Amino acid sequence: MRELKLFIMSFWIFFLLLIVVTIDFPICIEDQCKFIGFKNLLTINNIIAFGSFLLIVMGMIFYYQFLNGLKGDLDLPVKIEKIENINYEYFALLMTIISLIAFDFTTIRGLVLLIVLLIILGAIFMKTNLFYSNPSFALLGFHIYKADTNNESLDNSIFITKDKIQIGDKVKYLKISEKVYFTKKV
């Protein structure tokens, strides 16, 4: 379930772009404006925009749940012995997200394609643990590292943190999935 929440969090940029691309509300700035009715607003475009808005709200809720989880009990500190900054991985997901906007979502076929693509991407992200390359984390000030520690079971793990970590630093950690941890510098 945590991976699904992280996937939804990671795609908030895509959902925001979907709103911009699909929303279809008439704007009137004249004196004789009147409401066109809810029936005229129930288009595929507006349904996609509204669904995207709901997913953004869910992503924000998941983010605050995630932050509260990081305030909880973390495992005992470990010492960083080898570290590699892999923040570049944010860029690959961002390019995937931007390329998805090129599809035409104004038809039923486009809506089905969108749903199928999100299911496939979600499955890939959860099965491969790639949710850590979340561009939302980059915008929120997180860093991604591949590190080895004085605890062999954590070697070659992915550490996500708001701190800048160097060799010799000690970090507490919270396991997110196999080989992916959120860490906090001690």
Disulfide bonds with the S-S distance in Angstrom:
Cys28-Cys33 1.87
